Amino acid sequence: MSASMEHRPIPRLGRDVSVVGQGCWQLGADWGEVADDTATGILAAAADAGVTFFDTADVYGDGRSERLVGEFVHDRGREGFVVATKMGRRADPHVPEQFTADNLRRWNDRSRENLRDDTLDLVQLHCPPTPVYSTDAVFEILDEMVAEGRMRAYGVSVETVDEALTAIRREHVASVQIILNVLRRKPLEQVLGAAADAGVAIIARVPLASGMLSGRFGADTTFAPDDHRAFNRHGEAFDVGETFSGVPYDVGVQAAQRFAAIGSHGTPAQRALRWIIDQPGVTTVIPGASRPEQAVANAGAAALPPTSAEELIAYERLYDDLIREHVHDRW
Ligand SMILES: NC(=O)c1ccc[n+]([C@@H]2O[C@H](COP(=O)([O-])OP(=O)(O)OC[C@H]3O[C@@H](n4cnc5c(N)ncnc54)[C@H](OP(=O)(O)O)[C@@H]3O)[C@@H](O)[C@H]2O)c1
């Protein structure tokens, strides 16, 4: 375990997780090719750097990400890790009526097989249709599934602040996964406080705005056709908020350049992660990585000094000047 890696609790799961976790979408698909040995290298690099929390989903690579994570944590020592997966995006069509007891148990069976665990640590509803959050029957089935030993706890991955607030009011929701980064500040207003008051963990996703906040991208950058940063730029395949946080590409490039010029510790990507870690109420931040070196650098954000008061002000100004009009009222 890394000396510099802080751990924070997921109270309703009864486990602590590293404040920097590892997002595992890249290990499946939608980001272009990631070979098996690269994928395993990313998991190993993260674990060696002190990461104990992996976030995957049953649809990432149609189960490939789950299988790679399952194989890795069982090889390394299962008890050292908390694995969160997601279910619900296999629903076809993706409508509330698909969230039946049969389907939820079938999706859960498949994840248990992929992850090689009889009892999953944490299962998140994967951005379900909004009415699902208000459907008591769905949460009663999830409670039954916990009682059956299919999973230790459940949570939700949400698109909007309103969905997060609805989910936080549910008695047994252990975690809310939400987009939170320098270009997506709305969760700071109500969600983080409500979650902290209720004892609900916050898992911050898309922390680098799909890599934008590393400052590596410019007007001429191209992405592979099978990378969502090429094919979902306008929300063609799924919620556009998942791609560059929903910020128009050219605006994002401009914001990232301004962001990179603020602050001096570590790299811009590390400062972007450190800012999230510093927000009261955040449990863990889950950057994705397409190379092992990125996983190491991202874990290193936990060792950076806290974001300074000057940086906090400059980031807020950047958001108000360039970003707020594009995202604030939408999610
Ligand atoms: N609906 C949902 O529940 C949902 C949706 C989205 C994501 N997630 C979860 O959240 C995780 C994180 O979000 P994300 O992966 O979409 O976006 P992200 O973490 O904001 O961006 C990941 C990308 O940033 C770049 N990157 C990572 N580390 C870097 C570093 N140290 N320096 C420079 N560039 C770096 C890489 O781009 P390159 O590939 O170009 O190198 C990487 O693919 C996912 O992996 C997934 O587990 C969940």
The ligand as an SDF file (V2000), in Angstrom:
LIG
                    3D

 48 52  0  0  0  0  0  0  0  0999 V2000
  -22.2370    6.5260  -17.1710 N   0  0  0  0  0  0  0  0  0  0  0  0
  -21.2460    6.1730  -16.3750 C   0  0  0  0  0  0  0  0  0  0  0  0
  -21.4710    5.6170  -15.3360 O   0  0  0  0  0  0  0  0  0  0  0  0
  -19.8390    6.4960  -16.7750 C   0  0  0  0  0  0  0  0  0  0  0  0
  -19.6000    7.3000  -17.8920 C   0  0  0  0  0  0  0  0  0  0  0  0
  -18.2950    7.6770  -18.1740 C   0  0  0  0  0  0  0  0  0  0  0  0
  -17.2640    7.2170  -17.3750 C   0  0  0  0  0  0  0  0  0  0  0  0
  -17.5100    6.4060  -16.3140 N   0  0  0  0  0  0  0  0  0  0  0  0
  -16.4200    5.9030  -15.4500 C   0  0  0  0  0  0  0  0  0  0  0  0
  -15.5920    6.9830  -15.1030 O   0  0  0  0  0  0  0  0  0  0  0  0
  -14.2390    6.6930  -15.4870 C   0  0  0  0  0  0  0  0  0  0  0  0
  -13.5040    7.9830  -15.7570 C   0  0  0  0  0  0  0  0  0  0  0  0
  -14.0920    8.7370  -16.7810 O   0  0  0  0  0  0  0  0  0  0  0  0
  -13.5260    8.7070  -18.2600 P   0  0  0  0  0  0  0  0  0  0  0  0
  -12.5240    7.6290  -18.3710 O   0  0  0  0  0  0  0  0  0  0  0  0
  -14.7180    8.6650  -19.1480 O   0  0  0  0  0  0  0  0  0  0  0  0
  -12.8490   10.1410  -18.4650 O   0  0  0  0  0  0  0  0  0  0  0  0
  -11.5690   10.8320  -17.8200 P   0  0  0  0  0  0  0  0  0  0  0  0
  -11.0710   10.0730  -16.6720 O   0  0  0  0  0  0  0  0  0  0  0  0
  -11.9320   12.2630  -17.6460 O   0  0  0  0  0  0  0  0  0  0  0  0
  -10.5290   10.7830  -19.0450 O   0  0  0  0  0  0  0  0  0  0  0  0
   -9.7990    9.6300  -19.3440 C   0  0  0  0  0  0  0  0  0  0  0  0
   -8.7990    9.9340  -20.4660 C   0  0  0  0  0  0  0  0  0  0  0  0
   -7.9390   10.9830  -20.0560 O   0  0  0  0  0  0  0  0  0  0  0  0
   -6.6300   10.7850  -20.5610 C   0  0  0  0  0  0  0  0  0  0  0  0
   -5.7280   10.6840  -19.4030 N   0  0  0  0  0  0  0  0  0  0  0  0
   -5.8900    9.9160  -18.2960 C   0  0  0  0  0  0  0  0  0  0  0  0
   -4.8900   10.1100  -17.4280 N   0  0  0  0  0  0  0  0  0  0  0  0
   -4.0600   11.0260  -17.9850 C   0  0  0  0  0  0  0  0  0  0  0  0
   -2.8550   11.6340  -17.5650 C   0  0  0  0  0  0  0  0  0  0  0  0
   -2.3020   11.3590  -16.3820 N   0  0  0  0  0  0  0  0  0  0  0  0
   -2.2770   12.5370  -18.3890 N   0  0  0  0  0  0  0  0  0  0  0  0
   -2.8240   12.8300  -19.5860 C   0  0  0  0  0  0  0  0  0  0  0  0
   -3.9740   12.2950  -20.0450 N   0  0  0  0  0  0  0  0  0  0  0  0
   -4.6000   11.3920  -19.2370 C   0  0  0  0  0  0  0  0  0  0  0  0
   -6.6610    9.5030  -21.3650 C   0  0  0  0  0  0  0  0  0  0  0  0
   -6.8810    9.8800  -22.7030 O   0  0  0  0  0  0  0  0  0  0  0  0
   -6.1920    9.0890  -23.9420 P   0  0  0  0  0  0  0  0  0  0  0  0
   -7.0090    7.8410  -24.0560 O   0  0  0  0  0  0  0  0  0  0  0  0
   -6.3570   10.0310  -25.0870 O   0  0  0  0  0  0  0  0  0  0  0  0
   -4.7880    8.8210  -23.5590 O   0  0  0  0  0  0  0  0  0  0  0  0
   -7.8580    8.7800  -20.7860 C   0  0  0  0  0  0  0  0  0  0  0  0
   -8.4290    7.8640  -21.6920 O   0  0  0  0  0  0  0  0  0  0  0  0
  -14.4180    5.7140  -16.6540 C   0  0  0  0  0  0  0  0  0  0  0  0
  -13.2550    4.9920  -16.9580 O   0  0  0  0  0  0  0  0  0  0  0  0
  -15.5520    4.8690  -16.1400 C   0  0  0  0  0  0  0  0  0  0  0  0
  -15.0670    3.9230  -15.1950 O   0  0  0  0  0  0  0  0  0  0  0  0
  -18.7870    6.0510  -16.0030 C   0  0  0  0  0  0  0  0  0  0  0  0
  1  2  1  0
  2  3  2  0
  2  4  1  0
  4  5  1  0
  4 48  2  0
  5  6  2  0
  6  7  1  0
  7  8  2  0
  8  9  1  0
  8 48  1  0
  9 10  1  0
  9 46  1  0
 10 11  1  0
 11 12  1  0
 11 44  1  0
 12 13  1  0
 13 14  1  0
 14 15  2  0
 14 16  1  0
 14 17  1  0
 17 18  1  0
 18 19  2  0
 18 20  1  0
 18 21  1  0
 21 22  1  0
 22 23  1  0
 23 24  1  0
 23 42  1  0
 24 25  1  0
 25 26  1  0
 25 36  1  0
 26 27  1  0
 26 35  1  0
 27 28  2  0
 28 29  1  0
 29 30  1  0
 29 35  2  0
 30 31  1  0
 30 32  2  0
 32 33  1  0
 33 34  2  0
 34 35  1  0
 36 37  1  0
 36 42  1  0
 37 38  1  0
 38 39  2  0
 38 40  1  0
 38 41  1  0
 42 43  1  0
 44 45  1  0
 44 46  1  0
 46 47  1  0
M  CHG  2   8   1  16  -1
M  END
$$$$
